[in-house]
Amino acid sequence: MKLVIQRVIEASVSIGGELHSAIGQGLMVLVGVAEGDTPDDVRWLASKCVAMRIFSDNAGVMNRSLADVDGELLAVSQFTLCASTRKGNRPSYIRAAGHDIAIPLYEMFCDECSSLLGKEVKKGVFGADMQVSLVNDGPVTIVIDSKLKD
């Protein structure tokens, strides 16, 4: 399972020209679920995501977590994070989990983050053609892969 975490001033998801979800200060998280991912991967990533100290403290040092700043989280499923680009110029998505695995793990990630934060996690719509807008703050962008946690 792979996350792209972006510290944002604001972020939103629109579908078909209609605003679906929006947040203010917080994290915009792209979530890629791969074959072989498990609930353990979800729990580990959710905990890392919410506890990651990438918000500035009073001294300007990135020392505060999403929970510390009472920030919001917008999670968007993105199977393209699981792309293989080793051969040729057309990405292969064979490593991406199918709907039967990806949807429950994506929903579990959102639920875990919500539980850890004590507030609702805003979401995109799994499998929809979404337009994602954000203002990256910093910019700060972190990539975490649960397969590299050991």
Summary of the structure (lengths in Angstrom):
residues: 150
radius of gyration: 15.1
end to end distance: 13.7
largest distance: 47.9
contacts: 458
relative contact order: 0.30
helix: 26%
strand: 40%
